[in-house]
Amino acid sequence: MDRNTITGLVLMMALLLGYQWYIAPSEEELAAWEAEQAALQASEDSVALADLQAAQTQREATQALQQGMLMAADSSESAALQAQLARQYGIFGAAVAGNDRDHVLGNDHVLVAFNTRGGMPVSARLTDGYTRYGSDEPIELWVREASSMNVSWDVPGVGRVGFQDLHFGVVSQGTNELVLEANMGRGQAIRLTHQLKGYQLETDVQFIGLDRATESNRRFTWEALGHRNEKGLDWERQHSAIYYLEQGEERDYLSDGKEDEETLEAPLEWLAFKQNYFSALVSSPQPFAAGARLANVWPAEDTSYVMGYVAELPYDGQPLHFYFGPNELANLEETGLNEVGRIIDYGWWIFGWVNRNIILPIYNFIAEYIGNLGLIVLLLTLVIKSVLFPITWKNYLSSAKMRVLRPEMNEINERLKDDAMQRQQETMELYRKTGVNPMAGCLPGLLQMPILYAMFRFFPSNIDLRGQSFLWADDLGAYDSILTLPFSIPVYGSHVSGFSLLMAASMFLYMRLTMANQSMPTQPGMPDMKTIQNIMPFTMLFFFNSFASGLSLYYFTANIVSIGQMVAIKQFFIDEEKIKAKIEANRSQAKDRTKPSFMERLQEAAKEQEKKQKELQARKDDVRSKRKKK
């Protein structure tokens, strides 16, 4: 570059600065511009996906304007563009121009990209082996082209200005740290310091000389659209929503798989855009103020995406802490956030407690020695059924006693089918004499319910099953298919799940054996148990066809083990002749018993109730007869 060229550039720069000073708007012009902006101010941004695309279009238009200013050869043209930016962005117009480039921080877990336009994360890609179903593409936690993250505020006389309007130059970049700064000149700047630690990103925000200029209605907004990552779209959507924790409350969430919106009345500790097995989460050491607006956005008929998310939070300039990673309990709890592990929906109340404190430790212990997830499911099922065996034994023993009494029960029901009160009394008398408690089989069943339901929530929530194959299933975290139908059956779908077929068949066999081993006398008003026995497995066939195949595999294995336990108990542990002898001995002892048993007390209570009903009926009849005489 020769001396003449350098001289020309210096003169052009001097002319540019002078012209900018000369054409700076007066106070009257600023007031007029403020009135114009107020008239053009639009209503709050909609949560629809079209608005996300509109925002992207606006950003592209702004970038085109900035590029035009940078490329302007004529100093007067460049000065005019700068004046336009000053009117549009106020004092922040000086930091609008710049070439937009990506800068990346990465490690063995996640690759986070930042653009100099806005300075905030624009994409998060997992690098630890997680890929989209049916492809080698790594998991992207949101669709970059239809997502945005921004901090914005009101500027008097200008309108809404935010990070996305500004260009952030690189101050420094290391292996795990990136420092970006938008410089307005005159000691005024916005500095962002990003530090990546595992799946966590810590972002420190500094408003240098701009606290008062940016304090009006400052808000952090995050809009994201989730990629479709799993095999079953409906299943993935049913497990996608915004999860959050308000200060002093328990973890809550918007409706899974549905369009929903909520404005929070308490300070917010954290929120997560959860998409089945992965989450993008934001929190802060100081909770966000009350008034956060959260929304699930349904992507209409577009099957390329799972769910849209919108969060608009009051923002006081505190550090922002992000988590970009899998819904894996140990990794989530490394954030140190309260109840963050409950992003993984193991179930509410006692069911979640059972999963986190009983099932998960057993699962982790088995997983240390077994690598195949299908075998882990089988072994976990055997362990659980073995632990529950004493309860199962008590249940079968009670069923055997009721089965011995079945002939006498049938005789009572047939003889007194028209007299419900007398039938109940004789039934209670039979229980009293024989020492059989009809409720003895119910309590063991109730004790098993927390574990049975806990398992229903455990397998679909366990990310370890994702992408793991077993037999014909290529992904235990999604449905399996042994046949693809050329049409779709309502509720059922367009595929046939092999494990759900096995589960339904084993359930049918188990129910047949259970009904054969239990006393089920026919009583007026009681449902036909044989009909229920035939309908239930068929219903489950429809219900489980699109569920995670790991869950169907568990229930199939559990049914087979239960059938084996039932056959073994009947063949080797229960002697009905001994039970009959015990019942007869109880009959003899009942004659000499002086202290009333539990069943006798029930019987006396029933007699007392009948007596009161007869007295009440007698008084009613007496009142009616007196009225007739009058």
C-alpha angles and dihedrals in degrees: 000000000000129000094260092055092050091048091050093051092049091051092048091052092049091050090048094053092044093049091048090054092047096051096042107134120255124234090261091053091049090051091050091048091050090054091049092050091048090054092050096043108126125217121264116303113272120236091231120119090239088068090056089055091045090053090052090051090051091051090052091051091050091049090051089053091050093048089050090055092049092050097043109123096189114075093215091053091049091048091051090053091050090051090052090052090049091054091046099044106018115211089352092066089087089067098046101084120080146106111276113230137163123241121190137210115191146165138165091295111040142005113214120192124203125192122213086228099082097353094232130112112288098178140010119200123184114230101183099092102280111135136176115267113274093009144075091231113121120240114276110197093213142005105265097204093057101036137077142179121202148161112210141172141180120268115198112243092010111056131221118002128175148163092278089064093055135077115228116203122209113259095176140339129198136167095285104008134070124182118196128180136191106205120203094176128237091075093303120126146136114230125195120193114192121192121184118207115172108301091343128092121194116199120191115198121203124186102199111201089340106089094112093039092055103034098090110105094330113188139175112222127188124182120179138171117206124228120230103254106160137068098248115050096193092049092048092050092049088060098044126094145111112285119193146165124223118203111270093010138093125260111286137179144195117253111297113243094000139098106259140155135198136180110206122226096195133056114280121234098184144338132201133202095218120196109180102276100009137054141192108206136184128194140151137213086241113049119245112255122260118277101064114158118213129182141177111215119206111221091220112221096338106119093185091080135048109204141342121224132199128187125176113182133181105247129203098182096267121150116278119225119196134191117200110179153077125320093251116144099226093049093047093049090053086074089069092223121146115260091350090138088067089074079087099073103221090160136275131285116345094357093062090044091053091050097047098040105031114015098039095051091049090048092049091049092053091044090059090067104027123058101184110086093206091057090046089056090050094048093045089053092051092049093050094046090048092052090049093047096100089055090046090051092054090049093053092045091055090047090052092053091050090048091056089053094047097100092052091045092052091049092053093047093049095045095046102030091129097047110062095177095051091044090054092048094051091046090053090047090054091051090049095052096045097041092233117147110207089199094057092090094048098060095057089050091052091050090056095050098082091054095043092052092040090059089051088062099034102065099045089050098047110100091197089077092056112112093358115133129213126175105320095343112101094190122026089193091063137039120292122225130204094168134025114211122218088227139035123248114211112258091356101066135212100295137063116233112215096200092049089053090052091045093051093046092049090047091053092050092045092051091048091053092044093051090048091053097047134071109246107170115188112247130177111266094017118122120251102260093196090059091049089048091057097042100045099067090045090052091049089052089064094038097053101037093097097032125108108288090224088065093050089047090054094050092045091052092044091053092049091050090047091052090050091049091049093051092045094049092048094047102039112015110036120064109187091195090060090047090052090050090050091050091050090049088053090053090055093046092049090066092058097039113118101178113067116246126223091264091049090053089051090050093049090049090052091050091048090050091050090050092052092049091052091049091049092049090048091054090049091051090049092052091049093050092050091051091051092052091053 
